[in-house]
């Protein structure tokens, strides 16, 4: 029940903040942008609590998965990279800099891809050991 109320609070906060920012958008567009950034930061702080719960769940999973803590670390880093890049790209899009946002998204995708190469190499190595 607690997480559902948090989702409702965040949803209402977001909608109310956007409605308020829209009031400033025609006369003072920079204020609307600033309000959007502040709303994003407030939502981000709320999501940190969810991140703490996720990390606790991952630590619990590590008990059951031997030698895979490294892989779970990669997954968490990938989630972090995608979240940060999406956050920054959204702010750039709101400011009207879609090209910059697109480059941030591409950089995030390439970062996740490059980070996954050691995992892929290890998986292929394990498959070769089993098969050969």
Residue frames as a rotation matrix with the C-alpha (Angstrom) as fourth column:
UNK 1
0.568 0.823 0.000 0.00
0.823 -0.568 0.000 0.00
0.000 0.000 -1.000 0.00
UNK 2
0.356 -0.491 -0.795 2.90
0.313 -0.739 0.596 2.38
-0.881 -0.461 -0.109 0.78
UNK 3
-0.703 -0.680 0.209 4.44
0.400 -0.134 0.907 2.30
-0.589 0.721 0.366 -2.68
UNK 4
-0.181 0.721 0.669 1.07
0.952 -0.041 0.302 2.99
0.245 0.692 -0.679 -4.30
UNK 5
0.751 0.447 -0.486 0.62
0.586 -0.790 0.181 6.12
-0.303 -0.421 -0.855 -2.22
UNK 6
-0.119 -0.872 -0.475 4.11
0.209 -0.490 0.846 7.27
-0.971 0.002 0.240 -3.16
UNK 7
-0.695 -0.101 0.712 3.26
0.705 0.101 0.702 6.83
-0.143 0.990 0.001 -6.85
UNK 8
0.361 0.898 0.252 0.08
0.902 -0.405 0.150 8.86
0.237 0.173 -0.956 -6.41
UNK 9
0.590 -0.200 -0.782 2.00
0.371 -0.793 0.482 11.61
-0.717 -0.575 -0.394 -4.56
UNK 10
-0.502 -0.863 -0.058 4.68
0.278 -0.225 0.934 11.78
-0.819 0.453 0.353 -7.23
UNK 11
-0.450 0.415 0.790 2.09
0.886 0.095 0.455 11.77
0.114 0.905 -0.411 -10.01
UNK 12
0.649 0.751 -0.120 0.13
0.760 -0.634 0.144 14.59
0.032 -0.185 -0.982 -8.40
UNK 13
0.290 -0.644 -0.708 3.31
0.250 -0.663 0.705 16.55
-0.924 -0.382 -0.032 -7.70
UNK 14
-0.681 -0.596 0.425 4.38
0.517 0.020 0.856 16.20
-0.518 0.803 0.294 -11.31
UNK 15
-0.119 0.729 0.675 1.04
0.933 -0.150 0.327 17.24
0.340 0.668 -0.662 -12.76
UNK 16
0.770 0.411 -0.487 0.68
0.587 -0.756 0.290 20.18
-0.249 -0.509 -0.824 -10.35
UNK 17
-0.008 -0.872 -0.489 4.24
0.270 -0.473 0.839 21.31
-0.963 -0.125 0.239 -11.05
UNK 18
-0.698 -0.211 0.684 3.75
0.696 0.021 0.717 21.13
-0.166 0.977 0.132 -14.81
UNK 19
0.320 0.891 0.322 0.48
0.900 -0.392 0.192 23.08
0.297 0.229 -0.927 -14.58
UNK 20
0.691 -0.134 -0.710 2.23
0.355 -0.793 0.496 25.75
-0.629 -0.594 -0.500 -12.53
UNK 21
-0.404 -0.914 -0.031 5.20
0.345 -0.184 0.921 25.84
-0.847 0.361 0.389 -14.93
UNK 22
-0.326 0.356 0.876 2.81
0.941 0.037 0.335 26.26
0.087 0.934 -0.347 -17.88
UNK 23
0.725 0.615 -0.311 1.52
0.659 -0.750 0.054 29.47
-0.200 -0.245 -0.949 -16.31
UNK 24
0.362 -0.689 -0.628 5.00
-0.067 -0.691 0.720 30.97
-0.930 -0.218 -0.296 -16.62
UNK 25
-0.129 -0.537 0.834 5.86
0.717 0.530 0.453 29.51
-0.685 0.656 0.316 -20.01
UNK 26
0.465 0.369 0.805 4.26
0.864 -0.386 -0.322 32.23
0.192 0.845 -0.499 -22.14
UNK 27
0.972 -0.044 0.230 5.58
-0.080 -0.985 0.150 35.29
0.220 -0.164 -0.962 -20.24
UNK 28
0.251 -0.909 0.332 8.78
-0.961 -0.193 0.198 34.00
-0.116 -0.369 -0.922 -18.64
UNK 29
0.740 0.122 -0.662 9.80
-0.377 0.890 -0.257 30.71
0.557 0.440 0.704 -20.30
UNK 30
-0.319 -0.933 -0.165 12.98
-0.299 0.264 -0.917 30.45
0.900 -0.243 -0.363 -18.26
UNK 31
-0.448 0.234 0.863 10.92
-0.890 -0.026 -0.455 30.24
-0.084 -0.972 0.220 -15.05
UNK 32
0.685 0.724 -0.078 8.93
-0.727 0.672 -0.141 27.39
-0.049 0.154 0.987 -16.53
UNK 33
0.387 -0.645 -0.659 12.17
-0.180 0.648 -0.740 25.58
0.904 0.405 0.135 -17.34
UNK 34
-0.614 -0.636 0.468 13.56
-0.550 -0.080 -0.831 26.18
0.566 -0.767 -0.300 -13.84
UNK 35
0.005 0.706 0.708 10.37
-0.961 0.199 -0.192 24.83
-0.276 -0.680 0.680 -12.31
UNK 36
0.798 0.263 -0.543 10.59
-0.478 0.824 -0.304 21.75
0.367 0.502 0.783 -14.50
UNK 37
-0.122 -0.930 -0.348 14.16
-0.194 0.366 -0.910 21.11
0.973 -0.043 -0.225 -13.35
UNK 38
-0.615 -0.068 0.786 13.15
-0.775 -0.133 -0.618 21.53
0.147 -0.989 0.029 -9.70
UNK 39
0.481 0.849 0.221 10.25
-0.860 0.505 -0.069 19.12
-0.170 -0.157 0.973 -10.13
UNK 40
0.586 -0.345 -0.733 12.61
-0.247 0.786 -0.567 16.59
0.771 0.514 0.375 -11.72
UNK 41
-0.510 -0.852 0.117 15.03
-0.339 0.075 -0.938 16.90
0.791 -0.518 -0.327 -8.81
UNK 42
-0.278 0.497 0.822 12.24
-0.948 -0.002 -0.319 16.46
-0.157 -0.868 0.472 -6.25
UNK 43
0.791 0.565 -0.234 11.00
-0.604 0.781 -0.159 13.33
0.093 0.267 0.959 -8.03
UNK 44
0.190 -0.818 -0.543 14.59
-0.219 0.504 -0.836 12.07
0.957 0.278 -0.083 -8.17
UNK 45
-0.638 -0.434 0.636 14.96
-0.685 -0.057 -0.726 12.43
0.351 -0.899 -0.261 -4.40
UNK 46
0.275 0.799 0.535 11.80
-0.895 0.416 -0.160 10.39
-0.350 -0.435 0.829 -3.92
UNK 47
0.810 0.044 -0.584 13.17
-0.382 0.796 -0.470 7.70
0.444 0.604 0.662 -6.21
UNK 48
-0.289 -0.952 0.098 16.29
-0.670 0.129 -0.731 7.38
0.683 -0.277 -0.676 -4.05
UNK 49
-0.167 0.315 0.934 14.16
-0.875 0.388 -0.288 5.58
-0.454 -0.866 0.211 -1.46
UNK 50
0.869 0.494 -0.031 13.16
-0.433 0.729 -0.530 3.08
-0.239 0.474 0.847 -4.12
UNK 51
0.394 -0.818 -0.420 16.80
-0.476 0.209 -0.854 2.70
0.786 0.536 -0.307 -5.08
UNK 52
-0.431 -0.524 0.734 17.69
-0.896 0.154 -0.417 1.83
0.105 -0.838 -0.536 -1.48
UNK 53
0.325 0.639 0.697 15.03
-0.635 0.694 -0.340 -0.88
-0.701 -0.332 0.631 -1.47
UNK 54
0.899 -0.035 -0.436 16.31
-0.369 0.474 -0.799 -2.17
0.235 0.880 0.414 -4.81
UNK 55
-0.059 -0.997 -0.043 19.88
-0.698 0.072 -0.712 -2.39
0.713 -0.013 -0.701 -3.49
UNK 56
-0.300 0.031 0.953 18.66
-0.860 0.424 -0.284 -4.31
-0.413 -0.905 -0.101 -0.44
UNK 57
0.738 0.637 0.223 16.87
-0.444 0.707 -0.551 -6.74
-0.508 0.307 0.804 -2.76
UNK 58
0.633 -0.592 -0.499 20.00
-0.454 0.238 -0.859 -7.18
0.627 0.770 -0.119 -4.87
UNK 59
-0.384 -0.781 0.493 22.07
-0.876 0.139 -0.463 -7.93
0.293 -0.609 -0.737 -1.77
UNK 60
0.118 0.522 0.844 19.52
-0.668 0.671 -0.321 -10.59
-0.734 -0.526 0.429 -0.87
UNK 61
0.937 0.228 -0.265 19.80
-0.348 0.522 -0.779 -12.07
-0.039 0.822 0.569 -4.37
UNK 62
0.171 -0.963 -0.206 23.59
-0.798 -0.013 -0.603 -12.20
0.578 0.268 -0.771 -4.10
UNK 63
-0.190 -0.193 0.963 23.23
-0.851 0.521 -0.063 -14.72
-0.489 -0.831 -0.263 -1.29
UNK 64
0.494 0.530 0.690 21.57
-0.152 0.833 -0.531 -17.17
-0.856 0.157 0.492 -3.66
UNK 65
0.984 -0.175 0.040 23.67
0.058 0.099 -0.993 -16.49
0.170 0.980 0.108 -6.75
UNK 66
0.502 -0.861 -0.080 27.26
0.373 0.132 0.918 -17.52
-0.780 -0.491 0.388 -6.26
UNK 67
-0.464 -0.876 0.130 29.93
0.574 -0.185 0.798 -15.58
-0.675 0.445 0.588 -8.15
UNK 68
-0.142 0.446 0.884 27.39
0.929 -0.247 0.274 -13.36
0.341 0.860 -0.379 -9.86
UNK 69
0.354 0.221 -0.909 27.71
0.671 -0.736 0.083 -10.25
-0.651 -0.639 -0.409 -7.72
UNK 70
-0.678 -0.671 -0.301 29.84
0.204 -0.565 0.800 -8.77
-0.707 0.481 0.519 -10.48
UNK 71
-0.746 0.450 0.490 27.02
0.579 0.077 0.812 -9.27
0.328 0.890 -0.318 -13.00
UNK 72
0.318 0.881 -0.349 24.46
0.946 -0.272 0.175 -7.70
0.060 -0.386 -0.920 -10.69
UNK 73
-0.056 -0.443 -0.895 26.80
0.435 -0.817 0.378 -4.74
-0.899 -0.368 0.238 -10.31
UNK 74
-0.940 -0.278 0.199 26.87
0.278 -0.283 0.918 -4.34
-0.199 0.918 0.343 -14.07
UNK 75
-0.244 0.935 0.258 23.07
0.853 0.081 0.515 -4.41
0.461 0.346 -0.817 -14.19
UNK 76
0.432 0.406 -0.805 22.81
0.803 -0.579 0.139 -1.74
-0.410 -0.707 -0.577 -11.50
UNK 77
-0.473 -0.667 -0.576 25.38
0.242 -0.727 0.643 0.45
-0.847 0.165 0.505 -13.25
UNK 78
-0.852 0.207 0.481 23.49
0.489 -0.010 0.872 0.08
0.185 0.978 -0.093 -16.53
UNK 79
0.208 0.970 -0.126 20.25
0.944 -0.165 0.285 1.12
0.255 -0.178 -0.950 -14.84
UNK 80
0.232 -0.198 -0.952 22.03
0.574 -0.762 0.299 4.12
-0.785 -0.616 -0.063 -13.30
UNK 81
-0.818 -0.574 -0.050 23.51
0.264 -0.450 0.853 5.18
-0.512 0.684 0.519 -16.63
UNK 82
-0.573 0.651 0.498 20.17
0.674 0.028 0.738 4.96
0.467 0.758 -0.455 -18.40
UNK 83
0.383 0.750 -0.538 18.38
0.922 -0.350 0.169 6.86
-0.061 -0.561 -0.826 -15.64
UNK 84
-0.062 -0.492 -0.868 20.90
0.394 -0.811 0.431 9.71
-0.917 -0.316 0.245 -15.56
UNK 85
-0.934 -0.314 0.170 21.00
0.261 -0.274 0.926 10.00
-0.244 0.909 0.337 -19.35
UNK 86
-0.269 0.914 0.305 17.22
0.838 0.066 0.541 9.95
0.474 0.401 -0.784 -19.63
UNK 87
0.371 0.348 -0.861 16.93
0.813 -0.570 0.120 12.57
-0.449 -0.745 -0.494 -16.87
UNK 88
-0.383 -0.629 -0.676 19.42
0.187 -0.770 0.610 14.90
-0.904 0.107 0.413 -18.56
UNK 89
-0.913 0.066 0.404 17.99
0.406 0.015 0.914 14.32
0.054 0.998 -0.041 -22.04
UNK 90
0.045 0.999 -0.022 14.48
0.979 -0.040 0.199 15.12
0.198 -0.030 -0.980 -20.83
UNK 91
0.284 -0.006 -0.959 15.64
0.506 -0.848 0.155 18.42
-0.815 -0.529 -0.238 -19.37
UNK 92
-0.754 -0.614 -0.234 17.43
0.088 -0.447 0.890 19.27
-0.651 0.651 0.391 -22.62
UNK 93
-0.633 0.604 0.483 14.28
0.716 0.222 0.661 18.44
0.293 0.765 -0.573 -24.62
UNK 94
0.347 0.798 -0.493 12.18
0.918 -0.397 0.003 20.65
-0.193 -0.453 -0.870 -22.35
UNK 95
0.026 -0.431 -0.902 14.63
0.198 -0.882 0.427 23.50
-0.980 -0.190 0.063 -22.93
UNK 96
0.838 0.390 -0.382 14.27
-0.281 -0.291 -0.914 23.05
-0.468 0.874 -0.134 -26.68
UNK 97
-0.057 -0.930 -0.364 17.64
-0.982 -0.013 0.189 21.41
-0.180 0.368 -0.912 -27.32
UNK 98
0.821 0.515 0.246 16.50
-0.454 0.850 -0.266 18.17
-0.346 0.107 0.932 -28.90
UNK 99
0.626 -0.654 -0.424 19.81
-0.252 0.345 -0.904 17.61
0.738 0.673 0.051 -30.70
UNK 100
-0.377 -0.749 0.545 21.75
-0.789 -0.049 -0.613 17.77
0.485 -0.661 -0.573 -27.43
UNK 101
0.172 0.542 0.822 19.21
-0.855 0.497 -0.149 15.42
-0.489 -0.678 0.549 -25.85
UNK 102
0.939 0.182 -0.291 19.66
-0.324 0.751 -0.575 12.96
0.114 0.635 0.764 -28.70
UNK 103
0.146 -0.966 -0.212 23.42
-0.393 0.140 -0.909 12.99
0.908 0.216 -0.359 -28.28
UNK 104
-0.370 -0.206 0.906 23.09
-0.929 0.082 -0.360 12.35
0.000 -0.975 -0.222 -24.53
UNK 105
0.605 0.667 0.435 20.81
-0.641 0.732 -0.231 9.39
-0.473 -0.139 0.870 -25.27
UNK 106
0.790 -0.385 -0.477 23.27
-0.221 0.547 -0.807 7.98
0.572 0.743 0.347 -27.82
UNK 107
-0.239 -0.921 0.307 26.14
-0.668 -0.074 -0.741 8.40
0.705 -0.382 -0.598 -25.36
UNK 108
-0.067 0.295 0.953 24.15
-0.930 0.328 -0.167 6.53
-0.362 -0.898 0.252 -22.69
UNK 109
0.898 0.439 -0.001 23.36
-0.399 0.815 -0.420 3.66
-0.184 0.378 0.907 -25.06
UNK 110
0.474 -0.803 -0.361 26.99
-0.242 0.275 -0.930 3.36
0.847 0.528 -0.064 -26.13
UNK 111
-0.311 -0.584 0.750 28.13
-0.880 -0.122 -0.459 3.47
0.359 -0.803 -0.476 -22.49
UNK 112
0.352 0.517 0.780 25.82
-0.746 0.658 -0.100 0.60
-0.565 -0.547 0.618 -21.57
UNK 113
0.955 -0.018 -0.296 26.93
-0.208 0.671 -0.711 -1.35
0.211 0.741 0.637 -24.63
UNK 114
0.111 -0.993 -0.034 30.62
-0.442 -0.019 -0.897 -0.86
0.890 0.115 -0.441 -23.81
UNK 115
-0.254 -0.154 0.955 30.04
-0.967 0.065 -0.247 -1.77
-0.024 -0.986 -0.165 -20.19
UNK 116
0.628 0.643 0.439 28.32
-0.626 0.752 -0.205 -5.00
-0.462 -0.146 0.875 -21.24
UNK 117
0.464 -0.492 -0.737 31.21
-0.650 0.376 -0.661 -6.30
0.602 0.785 -0.145 -23.34
UNK 118
-0.640 -0.731 0.237 33.06
-0.709 0.442 -0.549 -7.91
0.297 -0.519 -0.801 -20.38
UNK 119
-0.159 0.672 0.724 29.83
-0.645 0.485 -0.591 -9.61
-0.748 -0.560 0.356 -19.31
UNK 120
0.784 0.447 -0.430 29.26
-0.605 0.399 -0.689 -10.93
-0.137 0.800 0.584 -22.81
UNK 121
0.005 -0.881 -0.472 32.86
-0.737 0.316 -0.598 -12.14
0.676 0.351 -0.648 -22.97
UNK 122
-0.689 -0.248 0.681 32.46
-0.699 0.478 -0.532 -13.98
-0.194 -0.843 -0.502 -19.65
UNK 123
0.298 0.878 0.373 29.19
-0.603 0.477 -0.640 -15.59
-0.740 -0.034 0.672 -20.77
UNK 124
0.722 -0.088 -0.686 30.73
-0.616 0.369 -0.696 -16.76
0.314 0.925 0.212 -24.04
UNK 125
-0.388 -0.922 -0.003 33.74
-0.766 0.325 -0.555 -18.08
0.512 -0.213 -0.832 -22.12
UNK 126
-0.432 0.315 0.845 31.45
-0.666 0.521 -0.535 -20.06
-0.608 -0.794 -0.015 -19.80
UNK 127
0.694 0.710 -0.115 29.56
-0.573 0.449 -0.685 -21.49
-0.435 0.542 0.719 -22.76
UNK 128
0.352 -0.655 -0.668 32.85
-0.693 0.297 -0.657 -22.57
0.629 0.695 -0.349 -24.37
UNK 129
-0.633 -0.590 0.501 33.95
-0.769 0.410 -0.490 -24.26
0.084 -0.695 -0.714 -21.12
UNK 130
-0.019 0.728 0.686 30.68
-0.564 0.558 -0.608 -26.19
-0.825 -0.398 0.400 -20.88
UNK 131
0.849 0.456 -0.267 30.59
-0.444 0.341 -0.829 -27.12
-0.286 0.822 0.492 -24.58
UNK 132
0.533 -0.715 -0.453 34.27
-0.493 0.173 -0.853 -27.78
0.688 0.678 -0.260 -25.14
